[in-house]
């Protein structure tokens, strides 16, 4: 079963940028859609972006225009470029499939803190 390892989080000032990376333990070629999710303290986990095998992307309204998701099927990685970060982007970020009803075991996530 595929396992995910997220990295790249940290502390950044409002308006700053971070690039998150998700490495999969095995091939993601067969996974039609991959996504990035986040969970803020006291809130439910939400999906913020997804990308299909062919590169088609979708974004939550809250991050559209600021975040960019990409995947490298050869390297089994899914990245999330986050620009113009806001304090409300503070959360633990996870990657997983973006297929309804087909979630794999969650990784440990990577913490993003946006604060001055």
N, C-alpha and C positions, 0 to 999 in steps of 0.2 A: 504494500500500500504506500502511496506517495506521502512523504513527510515534507513539511515546509519549514524553512528557517528564514526569518525576517531580520534585516539589519539596516543600519543607516540612520536610526533615530537619534535624537539629542535635544539639547536646549538651543533655541534660536529666538532672536528678537522678532517682534512683529514686522512684517514686510520682508523678512528673510526667506531663504530657500533651503530645502533639504531634498536629498534623493534617497528614497528607500529602495531596497532590493530584496527580492524573495527568491531563494534558491530551493529547488525541488530535489528530492532524493532520487527521483527517477524521471523518466521522460514525461513531459507535459504535452507532447505532440497529440496524444489522443484525447486531451481535454479540450473540448470545443471552446469554452470560455473560462477565463481566469479573472479573478477580481481582487481588489484591495478593499478591506473593511476597516472600520475603526470603532473603538468603544471608549467613550469618555466616562469619567467617574459618575456613577449613578444613572447612567443612560444605557439603553440597549445598543447592541452592536448593529452597525449600519454599513451597508455597502456604499462606497464612495466612487468606485470606478470599476469598469470591466473592459476586457479586450478579448475578441474572438481569435481563433487560430489565424484567420486571415487579416487581422489587424483592425477590425471595426471596433470602435470604442463607444462607451456610454459613460456619463458622469452624473452624479447627484447635483442638483441645482446649487447646493452650497459650495461646491468646489469647481464647478464648470468655469472654464476660462483661466483657472489658476493651476490646476493639477493636470498632469499628462501621464497616462498609463502606457506601457509598452511591454512587449514580451519578446524573448529570444528563444525560439523553439529548439534551436541547436544547443544552446547553453542551459536550457531548462530554467530560465530565470524570468521573472516578471518585475519590472521596475515601476516606481511611482515618483515622478518629478513634481515637487510641490513648490510653487512660487507664491509670492505675496501672502505669506502665512499670517494667519490671524490667531488671536488667543483662543477663539472657539475651535480651532483645529487641534487643540491639545487633546491627546487621546493615545491609547495603545493601538497600533496599526498591525493588521494581520493580512495575510493573503490566503486564498482558498479558491475553490472553483466558483464560478458564477452561474452555475446550472441549478435551477430550482430543484430542491429535493436531493441534491447530490453533493453534499458537503463532506469533505474529508477531515481527518483529525486536525485540530487547530495547532499551530505552532505556538511558541511562547510570545510572539509579537515583538514589536519594537516601540519604545516609548518616544513620543514626540511632545515636547513642551514648548509652547510659544509664549514667551513672557519677556518683559523688559526688566 
